[in-house]
Amino acid sequence: MNLTQLQERVKVHRTSFDLAKANVSDMKTKWKLSQALHEAALEAQAISQAVAQEIQNRVHKQIANVVSSCLESVFDEPYEFHIDFERKRGRTEASMTFHRDGIGVDPMTASGGGVVDVAAFALRLSCLLLARPRLRGVLIMDEPFKFVSEGFRERIREMLEDLSVKMSIQFIFVTHIDELKTGNIVVVNA
């Protein structure tokens, strides 16, 4: 190999080196940009989670207040209603519990006398109240209090009358329980 050929090879390698150096510089710039975007995404995620947590807390408070209020208006030793939120597999899961004297119980297995019926009614009422834009104030139900013990039916009727006036909500429901009949009654004989 002569000097000219060596100089040509050096020139080719120098060009390759300069190109590689430019690629490395470009990759460093892209890496820094990616790092900045990643940090911005993490910050946006933290903000979103904080906002979601705040909304979750507000909604929980509103729902728990409505349900606990309804339970309190019917039962002598009412449960307090709680929604427990837990992050699982990147999602928030909710479970409902009743609390009395600092002890949480599963509503479906540890309550009787129609407590679940009243809570289910109050949950539907909460959904109506939380809807945005506000929905028409009508709640239609079929046998909503069929498992409420006889001794609490008068209180259910009073609760419905009170809620209807206070919240400007019309309750339309089918029932075979005479003690729950209130307001405009339509009797259908089959």
ChimeraX attribute file (.defattr): number of C-alpha atoms within 10 A of each C-alpha:
attribute: neighborCount
match mode: 1-to-1
recipient: residues
	/A:1	5
	/A:2	6
	/A:3	8
	/A:4	9
	/A:5	10
	/A:6	11
	/A:7	11
	/A:8	11
	/A:9	12
	/A:10	12
	/A:11	12
	/A:12	12
	/A:13	12
	/A:14	12
	/A:15	12
	/A:16	12
	/A:17	12
	/A:18	12
	/A:19	12
	/A:20	12
	/A:21	12
	/A:22	12
	/A:23	12
	/A:24	12
	/A:25	12
	/A:26	12
	/A:27	12
	/A:28	12
	/A:29	12
	/A:30	12
	/A:31	12
	/A:32	12
	/A:33	12
	/A:34	12
	/A:35	12
	/A:36	12
	/A:37	12
	/A:38	12
	/A:39	12
	/A:40	12
	/A:41	12
	/A:42	12
	/A:43	12
	/A:44	12
	/A:45	12
	/A:46	12
	/A:47	12
	/A:48	12
	/A:49	12
	/A:50	12
	/A:51	12
	/A:52	12
	/A:53	14
	/A:54	12
	/A:55	12
	/A:56	15
	/A:57	14
	/A:58	12
	/A:59	16
	/A:60	17
	/A:61	15
	/A:62	16
	/A:63	23
	/A:64	21
	/A:65	17
	/A:66	19
	/A:67	25
	/A:68	21
	/A:69	18
	/A:70	24
	/A:71	25
	/A:72	15
	/A:73	16
	/A:74	22
	/A:75	17
	/A:76	9
	/A:77	10
	/A:78	17
	/A:79	25
	/A:80	20
	/A:81	25
	/A:82	20
	/A:83	18
	/A:84	12
	/A:85	16
	/A:86	12
	/A:87	9
	/A:88	8
	/A:89	7
	/A:90	7
	/A:91	9
	/A:92	12
	/A:93	12
	/A:94	12
	/A:95	10
	/A:96	16
	/A:97	18
	/A:98	23
	/A:99	17
	/A:100	12
	/A:101	8
	/A:102	9
	/A:103	9
	/A:104	16
	/A:105	16
	/A:106	12
	/A:107	17
	/A:108	12
	/A:109	8
	/A:110	12
	/A:111	13
	/A:112	13
	/A:113	14
	/A:114	21
	/A:115	24
	/A:116	20
	/A:117	18
	/A:118	22
	/A:119	22
	/A:120	15
	/A:121	17
	/A:122	21
	/A:123	17
	/A:124	16
	/A:125	20
	/A:126	18
	/A:127	14
	/A:128	17
	/A:129	19
	/A:130	14
	/A:131	10
	/A:132	8
	/A:133	7
	/A:134	9
	/A:135	11
	/A:136	12
	/A:137	14
	/A:138	14
	/A:139	14
	/A:140	11
	/A:141	14
	/A:142	10
	/A:143	12
	/A:144	16
	/A:145	23
	/A:146	15
	/A:147	15
	/A:148	18
	/A:149	12
	/A:150	12
	/A:151	11
	/A:152	16
	/A:153	21
	/A:154	14
	/A:155	16
	/A:156	21
	/A:157	17
	/A:158	15
	/A:159	17
	/A:160	18
	/A:161	16
	/A:162	14
	/A:163	16
	/A:164	15
	/A:165	10
	/A:166	9
	/A:167	10
	/A:168	12
	/A:169	19
	/A:170	17
	/A:171	17
	/A:172	14
	/A:173	15
	/A:174	17
	/A:175	16
	/A:176	11
	/A:177	12
	/A:178	9
	/A:179	14
	/A:180	18
	/A:181	16
	/A:182	12
	/A:183	12
	/A:184	7
	/A:185	10
	/A:186	8
	/A:187	9
	/A:188	6
	/A:189	4
	/A:190	3
